[in-house]
């Protein structure tokens, strides 16, 4: 991991311990409802297809990736 991702993971851990649930979204600004749903569908499909090495790099397990990847596109 690079330094930036390490810092972000530490900040996220602190937010979770404090009971704060950050709204993390990499969706482009200005998408309408349909655009956001398409973005979710595509990104979740890609998440399911990541290699074990890529999942390790972003700090999630295969099970977590599968659970998030299988969520319907209309759910956050």
C-alpha positions, 0 to 999 in steps of 0.5 A: 500500500502507499502512504495515502491509503495507509492514512485513509485506512487509519482514519476510517478505523478511527471514524468507525471506533467513534461510531461515525459511518462516513459516506464513502462514494467515488461516484462522479458528481452530477450523476442523476439517480439512474447514473448513480445506479449504473455506477454502483452496478459497474463498480460492484461487478468489478469488485467481485472480479478483483484478484486476491492480491488486489483485495489484499491491497485494498484491505478487504476479504474475498467474502466482504468483496462478494457481499458488497458486490452482490448488493442490488444496485439500488441499495447503498 
